[in-house]
Amino acid sequence: MSSRCVVFPSILSAGLSPLALMLCLTGAEAEPAPVLPEATPATAKPAPKAEAGPRPDAAPKPEPAAGNAAPQSAPLAQGAEPAPAAPKKSRELPPLVVARVSDDPVPTLAPSTFLDTFRMAERYQAIVDAGGWGTLPVDLTIKPGARDPNIPALRQHLVLTGDLPAGVPSSDVLDPILVSAVKAFQARHGLPETGMVGRQTVTALNVPAATRQRQLSASAARQIGSNFPYGDRYVVVNIPSAAVEAVERGVVVRRYVAVVGKPDKATPRIEARITDVNLNPTWTLPVSIIKKEIIPKMRKDPGYLARERIRIFGPGGTEVDPTTIDWAGEKAANYTLRQDSGLDNSLGQVRIDMPNKQAVYMHDTPSKSLFAREVRFHSHGCVRVAQVKELAGWLLEGTTGPNGPGSTWGPMEIEANIATNERLDIKLPKQIPVTFVYLTGYATPDGRAHFRDDIYGIDSPAVPMRDAVMTGSITPKKVAPAVPAKAPGNAPVPPGLIPQKAARPAAN
């Protein structure tokens, strides 16, 4: 099956008022350069350049400048002892470094999410109607135990949002009770739970109440019409959070850091079922990559495909010699180009198969440095998962292992089969529901409202408005001002409506 990733062509309703949402329900129910694979076996073969393969979001590893080669070793001075031999490089991969991820057992998405979020939007509308909250100085920094004249305003804000009990005595000190409230606020916004008031926390605090209300109503609107079959076990990817949740009996049993699509190559919203786990997957290159990257590279470097272990196949699966293709034109796009399995394959060592019309999936990656970043919007549509082997093990629970009845797919069995470097597709006896959602504001059954940046810019109203305030360090996708549609009596245009676009292929 072709492993292309394409952009989801859908109309995302967003920002509806609570009344408009209820009316809808009556008729319908949502890089800096990546690095090498994290370790290179100590063989005579030179290490490949970082992301030297066809991964489009990569840049080559810089080469040493000419003339900077290491000089010849000078003869030892008389009486000097020879330097100790350099230690041998380990063949083991170094520990994976990932960004902090919440250990909250409450799922982002549950059967009650729509109604919980809808009601929270009403609550935030009441806050807006009452005047919202004020702003704090953008350069404000307050450490636990410190005094500051802005603390009373901070307390008032946290009382409004439910992070601080209303009856707590007021003061101008960041005392332990207020520190706990700040941590609760940070947790709801996906920020490091330090208890200190700094740049990121102040930026999130200064987002207007009206913007938060719009995030909630827009996210609730995107859930209208969903028929997702939750079941006892399911997987949720919240795109703005760049995280993957494995949910079992209503509790998050595993949460993983993820890398999702860039703003111009957005990860689509889908509902599907996980059918297989692929060990040592191959990668079939999308036509867009062949035209934009492979053909130009082959014109300059005819040996490129061979080095990257990418083979060409014609009709009937017959392998084609690259030297027989005219690379001056784009005829190569008519062939199938497939990268062999291996540690440096663009999909890494594991792919999670989940058939869907958008041809997206979750997978491993040799570019693991991106998992350590707080902002992880770098892929071309598919979802890269840190510790994907652990997720694969959870998915394979209850599946007969490689040694027949009575055996299981534990970490050792998974690693042993990966070590063969042979592709293996393991079919799940019971398919597991999976959904990619875009929730910038959502509520959980415990009464908390959670917020993430609108990285794709789809919460914005269709009428012109000021740019959204961001709590992260990446600029959201710009939304071109749209002409309001004509409506009877000059009625306002529902916000967040986006016209249909033709699907286009994207890389992983």
N, C-alpha and C positions, 0 to 999 in steps of 0.2 A: 504494500500500500504506500502511496506517496505520502511523505511526511512533511507536506507544506503546512505553513501557518498563514492564515489569511485574516483580514480585518473583518469584523462582524458588521454586517449591514443592517442596522436596526434603527427604529425611531425610539429614542429614549425620552420618555415623558419625564419632566422634572419640575420641581418647584411648585406643584399645584397647591392651592389652598386646601385646608381640610375639607371644605364644602365641595370643592371641585373633585377632590379625591373620592369622596363618597358617591358623587354622581358617576364617576368612572366605574366604581365597583358594581353599580347596578347593571352595567352593560358588559363587563369583562371580568374579571375577578374583583420580567429583567434583566563616552566612557573613557574616562581615561582608559588607557590601553589595558584590557584584560591580560592576565598573565598566562604563562605556560600551565599545563597540568602541574599540580603542585609539587610533583617530584619527578625526576627523570632517572630511569634505571641506569646504573653505572656500567655502561657498555662502551664499546669503542665507537659506536655511532654518535655523531655530534648531536647535541640537544637541539630540538627544533626551535624556531623563533616563536615568541609569544603569539598565540592565536594566528599562526601562519596559515592555517587552513581557511576554508571559505566562510568562516564566521564573519559576517559583515560588520559587527560592532566591535571589531578588534583593530589594533594597530600593531605593526611589527615591532619586535624588540629591538631597541637601538643597538647598532654595531659599534665596536670601539673605533675611534677616529684613526685614520691612517697615521702611521708614525708613532702610535702609542703602544705598540706591541711590547710585551715584557722583555726587558733586556736579558742577554745571556748571563748566566750565573757567574759571578766573579770567583777566582780561586780563593780558597780559604786562607786566611792569614795564619802564620806559623803559630802553633799552639792552640788555635781556635777549634772548638768542637763543632762538628757538622750539625746543621739545623735538623730538628726531628722531622720525620717524614709526615707529609700531610695526611690527616685521617681519611679513611675511605668513606665515600658517600654512602649513606644508608639507602637501601632499596625500598624502604618503607615510606609511605606517604606521611608528611608531617600532619599534626593535628589540624583539623578544619577550624578556622576562625570565622565565627558568624556574629552578626549583630545581635543585640539583646532582643529577646522576644518574650512577650507576656506569658505568664504561667496561669492566667485566669482560666478556670475550667468551664466558664460560660461560653457557649459557641457564639460566633458572630451572627450566624443564621440558624434560626429554629422555626418550627411551625408558627410560633406566635410573633415572629419578628415584624411582620407587616403591621398588625394591630398595635403592638407596643410602640413602633416607630410613629405610626399615625397619631396615637395619643400623645406622644412626646412632642410632636410637631405642634399640637394644640397648646400644650403647656408652654412651649417656647414662644408661641404667638402671643400668649398672655403677657409674657415678660417683655416682648417687643411693644405691646400696647401700653404697658406701664412705663415705658421710657428706656428699657434695656439697661445696660451697664456702662460705666465710664471707661476710659482708657488709662493706662499707666505709662510712665515715661519709657520710651523704647530702650533706653540704655540702663534701665533699672536692674540692679543686682542686690539680692538680699540673702544672706546666709542664715541658716538656723541659729536662733539665739540673738540675732541682731535686731536693733531698733531702726524704724524707718517711718517717716510721716505718711508714706503711701500704704502702709499696712491696713489701716481702717478701710480704705477703698478695696483692697484685696479681700478682706474679710467679707465685705458686703457682696462682692462678686461671687465668692465661693458659697455663701448662704443661698444666693439666688439659684445657683446651679446644683445645689443639694450636696456639695462636697463637705460643707461645714454646718453643723447643727445651729439652728437659729438662736438657741439660748446660751451659747458659749460667751463668757465675759469678754468684752472687747479690750484691746490694748494695742500699742504700737510695736509689739515684740513678735517676732516669728517664733512663737513658743511651740512646744511639742504637739499640742492639739492642732495648731495651724499648719505645722509641718506635715502632719498626717493628711490634712485636707488638701494641701498642695500636691502631695504624692498621689492622692485619689484623682485629682484633676489631671495630673500628668499621665496616669495610667489610662484614663478615658480618652486621651488624645494621642496615645501611642508614643509618648515621650519618655525619656529616661526618668525613672522614679527616684530622683535625688532629694526631693524636699526643699531644694534651693530654688529661689526665683531668679532665673537668668534669661538670656535672650530668647531661647525657644519658648519657654513658658510664658514670657511676657507677650510674645507675638501671638500665641494661641489665646491668651486672655483678652487681647485687644481686638480679636475678630468680633464684629458686631453681632448682637443677638439676632438681628434680622438675617444675617448670613447663615448663622447656625440653624435658624428655623427653616430656611430654604434648603439647606443640606438634608434635613430630616424629611421634609415633604417631598423633595426630589427623589430621595432614596426609596421612600415608601411607594412613590409612583412607579418606580422601575420594577417593583415587585408585583405590581398588578398583573394578573394573568399567569403568574407562575404556577406550574403544575409539578413542581419538584417533589419526587417521592422520597421523603426523608428516610424512613426505615430505622432499624437499630444501628446501622453503620452507614456513614456517608462522609464525603470529603467536600470542604468548602475552601475556595480561593477568593478572598476579598482583594480585588485588584488594587484599590488605593492603599491597603495595608501592606501589600507585597508579602503576604503570609498565607500558609496552607494549614488548615485544621483537619485533623482526623477525629471525627466525632463518633462516639459509641455510647448508646443508651442515653443520649442527651447531654453527654459530658465530653469536653475536649480532652482526649487521652494523649494526643501528640499535636504540637504546633511547630511548624517549620518556617524558617526564613526562606523567602523566594525572591526571584528576580522576574519581573513582569515586563510587558511591552513599553517601549518608548511612547511619548505622547503622539508622535507621528506614525507609529506602528502599534496601535493600541491592541492590547489583549481583549478579545471579544467576550461578551457575556454569553454563556452557554449553559445548558443543562444536558448532561449525558450520563453514561454508565461506564465504569471501568471494567474492561473485559479481559485484559491480559497485562502481564508484566514481561517486558522484553529485556533480557540480559544480553549485553554486547550487541546493541542495535546497530544497524547500518543507517546511513542518512541519505535520503534522496533529495538532491538539491532542487529548490524551486526554480522555475523558469526565470524569475526576476534576478536571482543570484547568478544564474548562468549568463544572462545578458549583461548585467551591470558589473560583475566581478570576474567571472571565469574567463570569458572571451577576451577582455582587455589584458588579463594576466598571461593568457596563452600566446597572445600576439608578441608579448615582450619576452616570455620565458616558456619555451615549448616543453620543458621538463617539469612544469609546475604540477600538473595532475599526477604524475608518477610519484613525486615526492610526497604529495598529500594523500596518496593511496585512494585516488578518485578514479573510478573506471567508467567507461562510456558503453552504453548498451543501445542497440538499435532494435528494429522490429523483431519480435519473437525472442527477445532476450539475448541476441547474439552480441558478443563483446566486439567493440569497434576500436581499431588502432587510432589513437589521437592524431597521428601523422597523416592519416588519410582524410582528415576533415579540413575544410577551408575556413580558417579562423579569421579571415579578413571580413567575412560577413557574419550573420547571426544564425547560420544553419545549425550550429551546435545546439541551439535551444530546442531543436526538434528531436534530440536524443535524450535518453535518460542518463543522468550522471549520478553515480552513487558512491559514497565514501564507505570504505570497508570498516568493519568493527575495529575497536581498539581504544586504548586509553585516551588518545588524542582525537577521537571522533567527536564531531560537534555536539552529539547527544550524550557524550560521556559513556558510562557503562550501563546505564539503566534508562529505559523509557517506559512510561506508564501509558498504555494504549486505551483510548476512550473515544471510539468512533463518533464523529460529529461533522456536520456540514462545513464547519469552518476549518477542519483539518488541523486543530490545535491539540496539544497534549502537554503533559508534564514530563520532565526529563532531567538527567544529570548534566553536567557540563565540565569541561576541563578548565574553565575560567572561574575558579572558585574564589578569587579575591573579591569579587563583587558582593559576595554574601556578607562580608564584614561591614558594608556600608549601611548607613541609616536610610539613605535614599537609593532605591533599587529599581529604577525604571529604565532598563537597558536592553531588553530583548527585542526581538522582532515579532512578538505576538504570543509565542509559546511561553510556558512557565517553567523556569529552572528552579529546582528544589534542592536546598541544602539537606544533607543527610538523607538523600533520596533512597538509599538502600534500606534504611530503617523504616521509611514509609512503605517501601516495597514489602518488607517483612510483615508489617501490619496488614497490608492488603492480602498477603498470601496465607494469613492465619486460616486454618481449616482446609488448606489445599494440600493434597498428597505430595510428599517430598520426592526428591530425586531417587530415593532408594525403595520406592514402592509403598504399598499400604503400611501404615504405622509410622512412616517417616514424615518429617516436616521440613519447611523451608525456614530454617534459622539463619543467623548471620554467617555461620561457617559454611552452610550449604550454598548460600548465595555467593559468597566469596569464592568458593571452590569452583563453581560453575563459571563465574566471570574469569577465573584464571585460565580456563581452557581457551579463551579468546574465540569461542564458537558461539554464534547467535543461538539463543534459546528463548522461545516464546512460551510462557507459562499461562495457561488459561485458568481464570478464576472459576470455581464451581458455582459461585453465586456472584453475579455482577453487583458492583457497589456504586450507588449514585454519586455523582460529582457535579458541582456547579461552580462556575466562575461568576461572581457577582460584583457589582460596582456600588458599594455602600459608603458614601462619604459621611453620612450621619445615620446612626441606627440606635435603637434602644433595646435593652435586654430585659428579661422578665423581672430582674431585681430592681428595676426602676432607674437604671443608669443610662445616660445618653453618651454615645461614643462618637468621635469625629476624626476624620482623616482628610488630608488635602485633596481637593478636586483636581487631580493631576491632569486629567484629560479635558477639563474645562467644559463639562456637559451639565453642570448644575446651573450655569448662568442663564438668566432669562433671555428670551429671544429678542427683547428690546435692549437697546444699548444701556450699559451700566458701567460703573467703575470696575477696574480689575480686581479680581478676588485676592484676598489677603492669604498668603501662604505661610505655614509654619515650618515647612521644610526648606531645603536649599536648592530646589530645582523649580524653574519657572513653569507654570501650567501652560498647556496648549492654548494659544490665542483663539478666541472665538470671534469670527467676523460678525460685526453688527448685522442683524437681519431686519428686513422690512416687516413690520407687524402685519399680520394677515388681516384682511377686512372682516369685521365681525359686526353683527347687528348692534346698533346703539353704541358703537365705539367701545365695545367690551374689550377688556385687556386680553392680550394674547397669553395663553398659558406658557410659563417659562420652561426652558429646557427642551423644547421640541426641535429635533434635528432631522433634516431631510434624509431620505434613503440615499445611500451611495452604493454603487456597484462594488462587489467584493473584489479585492485585489490580493494577489499572493504576497506573502511575507515570509521572511526567514525566521529561524528559531530564536 
